[in-house]
Amino acid sequence: MAGLIRNGGYANVSSDSASKFVPQIWSGKLVKKFYAATVFGSIANTDYEGEISAQGDKVIIRTTPNITISDYEIGQTLVNQQPISPNVELNIDKGKYFSFILDDVDKHQSDIALMDKWSDDAGQQMKVNIDSGMLSTIYTGAHASNAGATAGLISGSINLGATGAARQVTAANVLDAIIDAGTVLDEQNTPDTDRYLVLPAWACALIKKSDLKDASLSGDSVSPLRNGRLGMIDRFTIYMSNQISHAVDATFDSFHCLAGHKSAMTFASQMTKMETLRAESTFGNIVRGLNVYGYSVIKPESLVHLYIRR
């Protein structure tokens, strides 16, 4: 077996080839792979996931109407409201797949369950890919009063950063930016619980470097300055992500950070296909999977777009 050479569409044996897992060379333990941290499962609800069978399905979300409260005087004729409760449709209009071949030679020469390992890796990569796509666009769904240099439904004077003028964040003012995002949600009557804030690694580092002496700010018994744990700050659970959308704007690398309440976004996903079949053109098994999903901002008033730079 050692002398077999790949051809006909297969790459020659390289450092990434599965055949390097032969027992004579490797100890039997794969090098642990680090995946980008995903956050969509923590910041979006799945309340309306429903029954998904294929790409193109829709999940119907029922909304709660606003009931009108009126003054009452003795003897008056009551005016009855007819509440309108429009449905919101969550389109399952996106799909991701993977497909790979495990050659019989590699399977024979390996003492590791390669198919299981590779399938698990594909699932992890699927999560990362979906997370990255979601973070790259979802911030555009924030309410008009929850973004820009004049944010705040009531105050209209809170600077969350705007195109061409991202808000500069330093160790000295990072807490101010977080509190301002919280104030914007307060002015929208967003609940205090289940709030989140997603920041890039450098911004999270600024929090750790800040003068966060009051341990109660983070909901911890000791200051993050001492234990390095971000925890909660001003009712926000802080999440770090390396997948936040960013681009050079006015010569500065600027980041589209998200803050909000879990009710703001909904997400629905299902692995609709997972198959193992025999390859026709070679000796091996094909493993492939299809994941269909969709996401949407259903409560824009509970989503904040914080646009920052170093």
Steps between C-alpha positions, in 0.01 A plus 500: 500500500785740571582531129153607383493830311192721455390627157188568301377802692655416834782709639832333560578397853586811700533607861120531515426155361297266712763232442732678742288355778657154458572340841874471428536880484233652720410424860131475427399842630401771259643844557221692667341746262389842617182635347394862489266574788139513382241722664180474300369223724529733799370827355209380283192311614376182336144535627348464155717227354197285433511222246753556222513248219687676221658819379223737399271423794356777714447528872195712586549720806194643672545848643322657798297813418515821704179544699376858524432638849236776513358733764160413644215728606178388662229428246718526192471271202796265484706482181612145425839445345547224247861392558702416192762231548697467177717197446872525440651246263842352567625372167718191507681624192861410571688174480849365567638159411810287530609199300819300532642160401673264737716279282508129591881514512498778760232322699697175495829661603356712781429393854272803554133523405571757229144519374371594846780752552450664162121512538539666837741752350253572219228569756724740689603678182132528409433686826790736442394573144139574596611716793729706278228560243249599765733751667590653164146625428273485804610837643322675210169394654536722808233764557585844355513643854744228608787593269702797381634816656161615630361179647239483773125488443445767765832681534619488137847596616693177558795437270520132400723571201407574140641434155818702461511572873512178702505560875852477639525263796787495749562348842394833649160520328401142411258487793336821377432334164346196670281714726387711202390184316304403811338842515383467140328172590354659814338773289337223294360338819708187434502252793809498722539123485648303207698796367823433314790689346733351238845659476825425316795365698678835517197671653464222756866551588429869561234402754754289686746790492243756610470628854219259580547507874133453585456123482120536505509645148593159365269301723801324649640485851840621386601763247564390139821694543608220731350185352476585127134396483270741319170368630224762500538876470201733531259207450681382187652155470820571309596267215827509308499418131768510233229491232352844549472679166762771456655709225727799453294817533667843486839324538387321819412132537141531624282228654123442480428380855163374618316569823147408580246268652456137401149572374638724223616223268367158423683210342381169362717219370488131423735244352258362243738256332783287636604222266771242455523340158747302296712699256459402134836617364732366769519264797361697788198639679347842446363683804287805438260716694260786430402757759217744423444808712374853521523795735328833533469807723144488631526774766727774358442717807685241710812497282785752517772565243816620676757608241844533656870531426818493704 
